[in-house]
């Protein structure tokens, strides 16, 4: 087969909207990371890793779009076991970063299993939901799904102490169950149970995790903790975004950004960089790009050719949506600082490649949609 013809055929049938939006996000990301790390001695390394991750992500997008996951969904339980074991492996191979043992270091490369595991979880949960689709509102079914959801969640919390990444699994599961047609009585019951469980959960939170939540409601509480300033990142982020006003301080002109006032602003607080240096316009551009991505993912789900594919794409859309909400609200001081990256924008090879892989899965669903006259 002619390679040029095959390539042309591929790009004619793949979801170019998803790919174009992802590349736009990556281009903007490189601009922001360049500014965020301009005064860092490892600036060139940051840029190299982010650029290489984007290139790898592009090819991973293509590879994942060519894999028909319908053919492996029957082995979902094997993938679930592997995912849980993968997360628990951090007990033995994990490297501590910022209090979380959530990284595997291989020479100069670091890998975050919790991020990779999100795709595996979405695949397994979509396959499980498909099997119980007709019985979604039975309490026995919901217990099974709850166990499925809690296995990787517990593995991450116990082995990695990374509540931010673990929370993403629960949010993804919730939107997938909702899309599967769960009754509103269960939704209401879940909300009541969740609210009732809050005081109990607070009893099990360690000091610094509890502090990160409480300071959002009363910054003065921070003075009670002598070991660390838990409100510092949030306060500096809000100052930086406020200083940007409508059009920003100018590229590489932000005082908070260029003088390192906001820790890890190339990763967790990349939105702050956009807000300070490009103002409301630059921050809104990020929201628009990510919103278009999420809407496109939900559209692909709506047009999917099978229940499994539809739930798969809903899960991916939910991952992008919730992670974007978590990160942006965190930068605005409306959500605890839990180390969640902004999809496709934050610095991080694992995060970037994982997001491109997820979009590739969605593009594969779109490529395999049958014409309406064949679906009848």
Steps between C-alpha positions, in 0.01 A plus 500: 500500500624848412619664827404848380153380406463325837607814686261715300219251566574503873490878536187513288317270741647587840357772722710797391302730732633319806853492364495868398366613840758287681785647295369853566505425873854364475624802305355732765648276769851535357462879506392493866761246614771704328401804707443308823850349489687791336708571811547135594840341448323196349299709252634317194419164657143608575448611141664191354286261704178688426580519128601135473192394701279687252666331203472157665142584591420572135616154395334334801176671392531330160591160647214502751249606236594192294436257787148364507431470873175316426717193440661508847210615717421139595830492692413802713543315829860417407566867425340591835728263691800632309404860574463438873832313508661781299389758758604281795845456345578849632561331837818357349593724207345837587701818538389768743413840351332765716379246754347264240668172412345506155789494255724235345845635417691333217822696446401851389139389433218506755168322446179555698300174511195676645457701178554201271258298712217740422477371142508140620229581753278663238534195274423250776216702650339551157516124434355422844220754453417353162456154655258628766341772287149355523528455878667830585237595760523183708678549831705184443630648175590831663694318773699315233575825319590666829755226575641538148534874556656471845767244411731732302398794722610316816818373332604857415414642842673220691809458284549853366322730748379699198141599581486743205555237233285246687207742518504518120410130479186551707388802297554313173300202632214726610453661158522161327234352730284806444537460120405132532154607616500471876172598666476844658397340829845342521661833404311678778580221745868518406507875562341459842739219590798704378405803707439285805841336457692831493541528881619139513751552219636808679584281799738294286673791327858558606610841622629652176209368290249643744691829510487536120120480514440719804715791383269547201225604740715691748859588399570600861490130592836470326664667798408204717738278302858586587665243275386634162320787330208319337336809356811641336453342156133592487564857612779556247294347221206731572735802512653403164166447325364823645807691384436383144168686484350496146796480261784393728836633610663391175682187390786419738417817693296354786662576835359194680594274209848630425608528864380153594239616750258222398659154556478244216339758271615300197278211608225527761469880464551546125156665483634767735774583249241553227286712733787726603679549169206482257226610738133411474542451125776240538323318783173495305683358195598196708143449617367530143750247360433245774123556477508435126696180562252376761199589282657319205561192716138495613390542137713201400338305783154595376587372151678183618405174337473292821420536869858417593644765267252761622585438866870492418487845342281639778765389748773676302287815476436482873872464570580816303207691648553418867878534487465842334248609766722376783813675375342834403298525823816410693684792336208731582504398866165321480632143530772342719853482360522130415753490216265437207638602161315704239446262202742562210617829654696403811861392471545125531582230249274233649202733521539629142546158342212353704263775383597446136450126545152560642412730209632235261260247652213744442617564143495124442138489615417778257678322213294185552157664508283338235283710270147545639346279231725210608412539870131432438 
